[in-house]
């Protein structure tokens, strides 16, 4: 499934994963089906997400769950047991991934363990996760220039990353890639529009999280927390399929009030 949806002729596994996660969240938040059917759909979508192999989406889901459980444990100490159960399950799953790291099912996820190797060994390889590390090095290096103020317009980030590699890092490590996009929406926004682009994005995310959490749409706020974390690993807002999701559902959730939300849930 990963190979198929990575093909540019299809929908791309990253975007398909976030749309699938949103579907799961809508089913949970608004109780669109009977309880048994609801959980059957959720289990199916979660298996679907795992097989798709979008590591960034899976990592964002895990980190968001961890943040939620830590926060809820402080609010209600009874929830601390759920945090322990989650950490235990995560440890077992990570161990399973490492043991079966060369299998088709776990191969993409086991590449995460490359991080424990020495830095020079990591930079020599051209796997997906290794190239991600290289692009982050180039991206952070690009924004460290005190004279760079951004506000150059959409699409500048890729040119800036490529220029940084050619000028300062070409002798440090090989970097075989078709595109030079930053795989980080915040770095991308900074290179395109400076601090203003980063501030506006953070403000929008803060507003939607505050709104949905205040209205106790906890599953919806969880989705936007996942989305915010995902933006640290992917440029979700440089293509129409990502922009469409953001604009449409941001407008939908930011405009709903408590009474209308309760009415939907009752129906």
PEZI-V93096 format. One record per residue. N is the residue number from 0. RES is the residue in three letters. SS is DSSP state (~ for helix, > for strand, _ for the rest). D_LAST is the distance of its C-alpha to the last C-alpha in Angstrom with 2 decimals. Layout:
BEGIN
n,res,ss,d_last
N,RES,SS,D_LAST
N,RES,SS,D_LAST
END
This chain:
BEGIN
n,res,ss,d_last
0,UNK,_,35.94
1,UNK,~,37.21
2,UNK,~,40.26
3,UNK,~,38.33
4,UNK,~,35.80
5,UNK,~,38.54
6,UNK,_,40.24
7,UNK,_,39.89
8,UNK,_,39.11
9,UNK,_,35.69
10,UNK,_,32.73
11,UNK,_,34.37
12,UNK,~,33.15
13,UNK,~,32.42
14,UNK,~,29.94
15,UNK,~,28.42
16,UNK,~,28.01
17,UNK,~,26.20
18,UNK,~,23.82
19,UNK,~,23.24
20,UNK,~,22.67
21,UNK,~,20.11
22,UNK,~,18.25
23,UNK,~,18.42
24,UNK,~,17.18
25,UNK,~,14.06
26,UNK,~,13.27
27,UNK,~,14.06
28,UNK,~,12.48
29,UNK,~,8.91
30,UNK,_,9.07
31,UNK,_,8.73
32,UNK,_,10.70
33,UNK,_,12.15
34,UNK,~,14.39
35,UNK,~,17.58
36,UNK,~,16.66
37,UNK,~,15.27
38,UNK,~,18.64
39,UNK,~,20.59
40,UNK,~,19.37
41,UNK,~,20.15
42,UNK,~,23.58
43,UNK,~,24.34
44,UNK,~,23.65
45,UNK,~,25.79
46,UNK,~,28.59
47,UNK,~,28.33
48,UNK,~,28.76
49,UNK,~,31.74
50,UNK,~,33.46
51,UNK,~,33.05
52,UNK,_,35.36
53,UNK,_,34.16
54,UNK,~,35.79
55,UNK,~,34.68
56,UNK,~,30.98
57,UNK,~,31.57
58,UNK,~,33.69
59,UNK,~,31.14
60,UNK,~,28.49
61,UNK,~,31.09
62,UNK,~,32.30
63,UNK,~,28.84
64,UNK,~,28.11
65,UNK,~,31.54
66,UNK,~,31.00
67,UNK,~,27.71
68,UNK,~,29.39
69,UNK,~,32.52
70,UNK,~,30.67
71,UNK,~,28.53
72,UNK,~,31.79
73,UNK,~,33.41
74,UNK,~,30.56
75,UNK,_,30.27
76,UNK,~,33.33
77,UNK,~,31.50
78,UNK,~,29.82
79,UNK,~,33.33
80,UNK,~,33.37
81,UNK,~,30.51
82,UNK,~,32.66
83,UNK,~,35.63
84,UNK,~,33.76
85,UNK,~,32.58
86,UNK,~,36.13
87,UNK,~,37.67
88,UNK,~,35.42
89,UNK,~,36.17
90,UNK,~,39.88
91,UNK,~,39.88
92,UNK,~,38.10
93,UNK,~,40.58
94,UNK,~,43.44
95,UNK,~,42.23
96,UNK,~,41.98
97,UNK,~,45.52
98,UNK,~,46.99
99,UNK,_,45.62
100,UNK,_,45.97
101,UNK,_,47.88
102,UNK,_,45.42
103,UNK,_,43.28
104,UNK,_,40.01
105,UNK,_,41.01
106,UNK,~,43.52
107,UNK,~,41.48
108,UNK,~,40.21
109,UNK,~,43.69
110,UNK,~,45.13
111,UNK,~,43.68
112,UNK,~,46.57
113,UNK,~,48.99
114,UNK,~,48.42
115,UNK,~,50.75
116,UNK,_,53.72
117,UNK,_,56.21
118,UNK,~,55.26
119,UNK,~,57.95
120,UNK,~,56.88
121,UNK,~,53.27
122,UNK,~,54.44
123,UNK,~,56.70
124,UNK,_,53.94
125,UNK,_,51.72
126,UNK,_,48.60
127,UNK,~,45.19
128,UNK,~,44.86
129,UNK,~,48.49
130,UNK,~,48.12
131,UNK,~,45.04
132,UNK,~,47.31
133,UNK,~,49.91
134,UNK,~,47.55
135,UNK,~,46.45
136,UNK,~,50.14
137,UNK,~,50.79
138,UNK,~,47.78
139,UNK,~,48.62
140,UNK,~,52.26
141,UNK,~,51.49
142,UNK,~,49.73
143,UNK,_,52.47
144,UNK,_,54.87
145,UNK,_,55.26
146,UNK,_,56.22
147,UNK,_,53.07
148,UNK,_,50.66
149,UNK,_,48.32
150,UNK,_,46.88
151,UNK,_,48.32
152,UNK,_,45.29
153,UNK,_,42.91
154,UNK,_,44.59
155,UNK,~,47.42
156,UNK,~,46.21
157,UNK,~,47.22
158,UNK,~,50.67
159,UNK,~,51.11
160,UNK,~,50.28
161,UNK,~,52.68
162,UNK,~,55.35
163,UNK,~,55.03
164,UNK,~,55.53
165,UNK,~,58.50
166,UNK,~,60.22
167,UNK,~,59.68
168,UNK,~,58.27
169,UNK,_,59.64
170,UNK,_,62.40
171,UNK,_,60.15
172,UNK,_,57.87
173,UNK,_,57.10
174,UNK,_,53.85
175,UNK,_,52.99
176,UNK,_,49.85
177,UNK,_,48.73
178,UNK,_,46.85
179,UNK,_,47.36
180,UNK,_,43.89
181,UNK,_,43.31
182,UNK,_,40.31
183,UNK,_,39.26
184,UNK,~,37.32
185,UNK,~,38.83
186,UNK,~,42.37
187,UNK,~,41.68
188,UNK,~,40.49
189,UNK,~,43.56
190,UNK,~,45.95
191,UNK,~,44.44
192,UNK,~,43.79
193,UNK,~,45.31
194,UNK,~,43.80
195,UNK,~,41.78
196,UNK,~,39.71
197,UNK,~,39.03
198,UNK,~,38.20
199,UNK,~,35.68
200,UNK,~,33.84
201,UNK,~,33.85
202,UNK,~,32.69
203,UNK,~,29.67
204,UNK,~,28.69
205,UNK,~,29.28
206,UNK,~,27.14
207,UNK,~,24.04
208,UNK,~,24.56
209,UNK,~,25.12
210,UNK,~,22.10
211,UNK,~,19.53
212,UNK,~,21.34
213,UNK,~,21.55
214,UNK,_,17.81
215,UNK,_,17.53
216,UNK,_,15.94
217,UNK,~,18.53
218,UNK,~,17.82
219,UNK,~,17.93
220,UNK,~,21.11
221,UNK,~,22.46
222,UNK,~,22.18
223,UNK,~,24.13
224,UNK,~,26.63
225,UNK,~,27.18
226,UNK,~,27.60
227,UNK,~,30.12
228,UNK,~,32.07
229,UNK,~,32.03
230,UNK,_,33.62
231,UNK,_,36.58
232,UNK,_,37.23
233,UNK,_,36.21
234,UNK,_,36.44
235,UNK,_,32.86
236,UNK,_,33.34
237,UNK,_,36.47
238,UNK,_,34.90
239,UNK,~,32.45
240,UNK,~,29.97
241,UNK,~,29.72
242,UNK,~,29.83
243,UNK,~,27.07
244,UNK,~,24.68
245,UNK,~,25.78
246,UNK,~,25.61
247,UNK,~,22.36
248,UNK,~,20.20
249,UNK,~,22.30
250,UNK,~,21.65
251,UNK,~,17.88
252,UNK,~,17.69
253,UNK,~,20.49
254,UNK,~,18.96
255,UNK,_,15.49
256,UNK,_,15.71
257,UNK,~,14.37
258,UNK,~,12.39
259,UNK,~,10.60
260,UNK,~,10.03
261,UNK,~,8.58
262,UNK,~,6.22
263,UNK,~,5.18
264,UNK,~,5.45
265,UNK,~,3.78
266,UNK,_,0.00
END
